[in-house]
Amino acid sequence: MRKLLLGEELEKRALELGVDIQGPPRTQSVSGRSPRADDNELQKRVLEAERSIRDQRLWLIAVISAIASVVSAATALVAVLLK
């Protein structure tokens, strides 16, 4: 397992992944801005985003593999029928 990022490195990775880095909204805030989420929450968000990206890639590999299997089976069937 790789080392979890902290501080500015964590914030930079979150921004690269398009993860929201804002913490919970403050109702008393005049500006309406929220503070940055704490490192634990940001780590959860970054890990979930990375997991989602990894799952999408694996799904694509599974689909390509299934298509290759169908093509292989069809080719074998044609070879047997033409023999």
N, CA, C and O of each residue as an XYZ file, in Angstrom:
332
protein
N       0.841     -1.176      0.000
C       0.000      0.000      0.000
C       0.886      1.238      0.000
O       1.888      1.297      0.713
N       0.518      2.203     -0.787
C       1.356      3.392     -0.885
C       1.055      4.381      0.232
O       0.017      4.315      0.890
N       1.974      5.274      0.419
C       1.872      6.279      1.473
C       0.738      7.265      1.170
O       0.575      7.689      0.026
N      -0.042      7.629      2.189
C      -1.106      8.610      2.010
C      -0.516     10.012      1.965
O       0.398     10.334      2.723
N      -1.032     10.826      1.089
C      -0.552     12.194      0.950
C      -1.099     13.065      2.068
O      -2.145     12.770      2.646
N      -0.386     14.132      2.365
C      -0.805     15.073      3.404
C      -0.590     16.499      2.909
O       0.204     16.736      1.998
N      -1.294     17.434      3.506
C      -1.064     18.859      3.278
C      -1.206     19.295      1.836
O      -2.186     18.967      1.167
N      -0.213     20.040      1.363
C      -0.271     20.613      0.022
C      -0.246     19.543     -1.067
O      -0.902     19.696     -2.097
N       0.504     18.459     -0.850
C       0.534     17.368     -1.840
C      -0.856     16.766     -1.994
O      -1.295     16.476     -3.107
N      -1.546     16.580     -0.872
C      -2.895     16.033     -0.895
C      -3.846     16.979     -1.617
O      -4.658     16.544     -2.434
N      -3.749     18.257     -1.320
C      -4.611     19.245     -1.964
C      -4.352     19.287     -3.472
O      -5.293     19.375     -4.261
N      -3.079     19.223     -3.873
C      -2.725     19.246     -5.298
C      -3.294     18.019     -6.014
O      -3.847     18.142     -7.107
N      -3.162     16.831     -5.401
C      -3.694     15.601     -6.021
C      -5.216     15.665     -6.127
O      -5.793     15.230     -7.124
N      -5.865     16.208     -5.092
C      -7.321     16.343     -5.117
C      -7.758     17.243     -6.265
O      -8.725     16.938     -6.962
N      -7.054     18.341     -6.461
C      -7.396     19.245     -7.552
C      -7.153     18.591     -8.908
O      -7.922     18.818     -9.842
N      -6.091     17.776     -9.036
C      -5.820     17.058    -10.289
C      -6.959     16.113    -10.638
O      -7.309     15.947    -11.807
N      -7.536     15.491     -9.603
C      -8.617     14.534     -9.813
C      -9.987     15.203     -9.913
O     -10.980     14.542    -10.219
N     -10.044     16.506     -9.658
C     -11.311     17.214     -9.702
C     -12.161     16.999     -8.458
O     -13.386     17.114     -8.508
N     -11.509     16.689     -7.342
C     -12.211     16.437     -6.084
C     -12.470     17.766     -5.378
O     -11.610     18.647     -5.362
N     -13.656     17.905     -4.797
C     -14.000     19.100     -4.030
C     -13.146     19.142     -2.763
O     -13.150     18.194     -1.978
N     -12.422     20.227     -2.568
C     -11.550     20.312     -1.397
C     -12.167     21.128     -0.276
O     -11.558     21.288      0.782
N     -13.360     21.642     -0.491
C     -14.001     22.469      0.526
C     -14.593     21.600      1.629
O     -15.079     20.496      1.383
N     -14.541     22.116      2.825
C     -15.136     21.441      3.967
C     -16.623     21.723      4.036
O     -17.197     22.271      3.095
N     -17.252     21.356      5.140
C     -18.677     21.610      5.282
C     -18.957     23.115      5.321
O     -18.138     23.876      5.835
N     -20.097     23.554      4.789
C     -20.385     24.989      4.766
C     -20.579     25.563      6.165
O     -21.098     24.895      7.059
N     -20.159     26.795      6.335
C     -20.348     27.491      7.613
C     -21.545     28.421      7.469
O     -21.564     29.272      6.580
N     -22.531     28.269      8.324
C     -23.719     29.113      8.209
C     -23.440     30.527      8.681
O     -24.115     31.461      8.249
N     -22.451     30.711      9.566
C     -22.151     32.038     10.080
C     -21.175     32.796      9.196
O     -20.846     33.944      9.497
N     -20.702     32.186      8.110
C     -19.714     32.814      7.251
C     -20.358     33.934      6.438
O     -21.365     33.724      5.762
N     -19.777     35.102      6.511
C     -20.283     36.241      5.753
C     -19.960     36.069      4.269
O     -20.779     36.383      3.406
N     -18.767     35.572      3.984
C     -18.342     35.428      2.594
C     -18.983     34.222      1.921
O     -19.035     34.149      0.693
N     -19.469     33.282      2.715
C     -20.050     32.072      2.148
C     -19.027     31.019      1.791
O     -19.393     29.936      1.336
N     -17.746     31.312      1.988
C     -16.692     30.345      1.676
C     -16.543     29.349      2.801
O     -16.753     29.675      3.969
N     -16.188     28.160      2.449
C     -15.947     27.109      3.430
C     -14.452     26.913      3.583
O     -13.704     27.139      2.633
N     -14.002     26.500      4.750
C     -12.582     26.175      4.903
C     -12.265     24.886      4.147
O     -13.165     24.125      3.792
N     -10.989     24.655      3.908
C     -10.591     23.406      3.254
C     -10.926     22.241      4.165
O     -10.795     22.340      5.385
N     -11.356     21.146      3.576
C     -11.661     19.935      4.342
C     -10.388     19.446      5.026
O      -9.285     19.670      4.528
N     -10.542     18.786      6.157
C      -9.361     18.281      6.858
C      -8.726     17.146      6.056
O      -9.348     16.593      5.149
N      -7.486     16.806      6.398
C      -6.735     15.817      5.615
C      -7.429     14.463      5.568
O      -7.414     13.804      4.528
N      -8.034     14.033      6.665
C      -8.700     12.724      6.667
C      -9.836     12.679      5.657
O      -9.963     11.716      4.901
N     -10.656     13.716      5.645
C     -11.771     13.772      4.703
C     -11.267     13.875      3.272
O     -11.803     13.224      2.375
N     -10.250     14.682      3.056
C      -9.699     14.842      1.713
C      -9.056     13.545      1.224
O      -9.163     13.208      0.045
N      -8.386     12.812      2.125
C      -7.810     11.520      1.750
C      -8.912     10.553      1.320
O      -8.747      9.828      0.339
N     -10.034     10.537      2.044
C     -11.154      9.675      1.658
C     -11.659     10.035      0.271
O     -11.923      9.153     -0.547
N     -11.794     11.323      0.006
C     -12.297     11.769     -1.300
C     -11.332     11.411     -2.422
O     -11.755     10.964     -3.489
N     -10.042     11.606     -2.186
C      -9.033     11.294     -3.206
C      -8.995      9.789     -3.468
O      -8.959      9.362     -4.622
N      -9.004      8.989     -2.411
C      -8.977      7.531     -2.589
C     -10.215      7.052     -3.343
O     -10.115      6.166     -4.192
N     -11.372      7.623     -3.047
C     -12.604      7.240     -3.747
C     -12.533      7.634     -5.221
O     -12.974      6.871     -6.081
N     -11.989      8.804     -5.528
C     -11.848      9.227     -6.921
C     -10.877      8.320     -7.669
O     -11.137      7.937     -8.810
N      -9.762      7.977     -7.031
C      -8.792      7.076     -7.670
C      -9.395      5.691     -7.878
O      -9.158      5.060     -8.908
N     -10.169      5.216     -6.913
C     -10.825      3.915     -7.039
C     -11.824      3.926     -8.197
O     -11.924      2.954     -8.945
N     -12.549      5.012     -8.338
C     -13.517      5.128     -9.421
C     -12.834      5.095    -10.788
O     -13.307      4.429    -11.709
N     -11.726      5.810    -10.912
C     -10.965      5.812    -12.172
C     -10.442      4.416    -12.476
O     -10.515      3.958    -13.616
N      -9.911      3.733    -11.453
C      -9.389      2.377    -11.633
C     -10.509      1.413    -12.056
O     -10.307      0.574    -12.933
N     -11.683      1.536    -11.433
C     -12.813      0.674    -11.782
C     -13.262      0.889    -13.223
O     -13.614     -0.066    -13.916
N     -13.250      2.139    -13.672
C     -13.630      2.424    -15.057
C     -12.659      1.781    -16.034
O     -13.068      1.242    -17.062
N     -11.380      1.840    -15.713
C     -10.379      1.219    -16.592
C     -10.544     -0.297    -16.618
O     -10.457     -0.908    -17.683
N     -10.782     -0.910    -15.460
C     -10.963     -2.361    -15.412
C     -12.209     -2.790    -16.175
O     -12.214     -3.838    -16.821
N     -13.267     -1.979    -16.102
C     -14.486     -2.295    -16.833
C     -14.211     -2.297    -18.325
O     -14.682     -3.181    -19.041
N     -13.451     -1.315    -18.805
C     -13.110     -1.241    -20.220
C     -12.288     -2.450    -20.649
O     -12.516     -3.002    -21.726
N     -11.341     -2.864    -19.823
C     -10.533     -4.047    -20.131
C     -11.407     -5.296    -20.189
O     -11.205     -6.155    -21.047
N     -12.376     -5.401    -19.284
C     -13.281     -6.559    -19.278
C     -14.127     -6.598    -20.547
O     -14.339     -7.672    -21.110
N     -14.609     -5.458    -21.002
C     -15.417     -5.410    -22.223
C     -14.574     -5.799    -23.431
O     -15.019     -6.575    -24.277
N     -13.370     -5.268    -23.513
C     -12.475     -5.613    -24.636
C     -12.156     -7.102    -24.623
O     -12.097     -7.733    -25.678
N     -11.951     -7.663    -23.450
C     -11.673     -9.089    -23.327
C     -12.871     -9.929    -23.779
O     -12.705    -10.944    -24.454
N     -14.054     -9.505    -23.406
C     -15.255    -10.236    -23.825
C     -15.429    -10.186    -25.341
O     -15.784    -11.192    -25.957
N     -15.188     -9.049    -25.932
C     -15.294     -8.919    -27.389
C     -14.259     -9.805    -28.075
O     -14.564    -10.454    -29.076
N     -13.045     -9.837    -27.549
C     -11.999    -10.685    -28.127
C     -12.388    -12.160    -28.030
O     -12.110    -12.933    -28.946
N     -13.020    -12.551    -26.943
C     -13.462    -13.937    -26.788
C     -14.527    -14.297    -27.814
O     -14.491    -15.386    -28.387
N     -15.466    -13.405    -28.049
C     -16.525    -13.664    -29.040
C     -15.925    -13.766    -30.437
O     -16.306    -14.643    -31.213
N     -14.998    -12.884    -30.760
C     -14.346    -12.933    -32.080
C     -13.559    -14.228    -32.228
O     -13.580    -14.845    -33.293
N     -12.877    -14.641    -31.190
C     -12.109    -15.878    -31.232
C     -13.025    -17.089    -31.420
O     -12.717    -17.989    -32.202
N     -14.137    -17.109    -30.711
C     -15.082    -18.221    -30.842
C     -15.688    -18.252    -32.246
O     -15.847    -19.323    -32.831
N     -16.027    -17.079    -32.787
C     -16.596    -17.018    -34.129
C     -15.574    -17.480    -35.168
O     -15.927    -18.180    -36.116
N     -14.338    -17.100    -34.997
C     -13.288    -17.521    -35.916
C     -13.081    -19.036    -35.873
O     -12.900    -19.676    -36.909
N     -13.108    -19.596    -34.673
C     -12.959    -21.051    -34.536
C     -14.132    -21.767    -35.182
O     -13.944    -22.790    -35.841
N     -15.341    -21.247    -35.003
C     -16.529    -21.864    -35.593
C     -16.449    -21.826    -37.112
O     -16.757    -22.815    -37.777
N     -16.039    -20.694    -37.661
C     -15.904    -20.578    -39.120
C     -14.845    -21.547    -39.630
O     -15.029    -22.178    -40.671
N     -13.738    -21.667    -38.900
C     -12.673    -22.588    -39.313
C     -13.157    -24.022    -39.321
O     -12.810    -24.783    -40.225
N     -13.953    -24.409    -38.335
C     -14.486    -25.774    -38.272
C     -15.493    -26.005    -39.390
O     -15.489    -27.069    -40.008
N     -16.352    -25.031    -39.661
C     -17.378    -25.200    -40.699
C     -16.787    -25.235    -42.107
O     -17.342    -25.895    -42.986
N     -15.696    -24.551    -42.336
C     -15.082    -24.518    -43.665
C     -14.095    -25.649    -43.907
O     -13.573    -25.787    -45.013
N     -13.836    -26.445    -42.905
C     -12.851    -27.512    -43.052
C     -13.367    -28.660    -43.855
O     -12.650    -29.638    -44.066
